[in-house]
Amino acid sequence: MIEDLARRFMERMLSKSEWTHEAHLAVGLWHVREFGAAKALERLRFGIRTLNESHGTANTSDGGYHETITRAYVELLIEFLNRYPAQRSLDEIFAELLASPLAHRDALLAFYSRECLYSAAARLEWAEPDLRYFPLVM
């Protein structure tokens, strides 16, 4: 399941309706497992921007790609993934991710104020958490 979703993401074959929060998490999890944090972030930046554009969504200071959300999730997904042995199925890990607090849409608000996270500046460039830090892998 996750491999197919990741493949279709990379091929820009996901429809806008399929590009849900859960799909973002699955594609992010697959990328961090396959490529590690730094390379995953690079590939996700490009992939999300180009997928957005293929859907007619502009990547601007008030819409589309969000640098801080993407990087924060890469950091947290690496930390989450490191809890599991390498032989563990990615689909099993993803099921546990979906059952965890990290899967909640507002999970990053444990680390960021709403004003900081949803600012134009945080959308365009990495913003450090302003409430509580999480261990940075990169």
Secondary structure, 3 states (H helix, E strand, C coil): CHHHHHHHHHCCCCCHHHCCHHHHHHHHHHHHHHHHHHHHHHHHHHHHHHHHHHCCCCCECCECCCHHHHHHHHHHHHHHHCCCCCCCCHHHHHHHHHCCHHHCCCHHHHCCCHHHHCCHHHHHCCCCCCCCCCCCCC
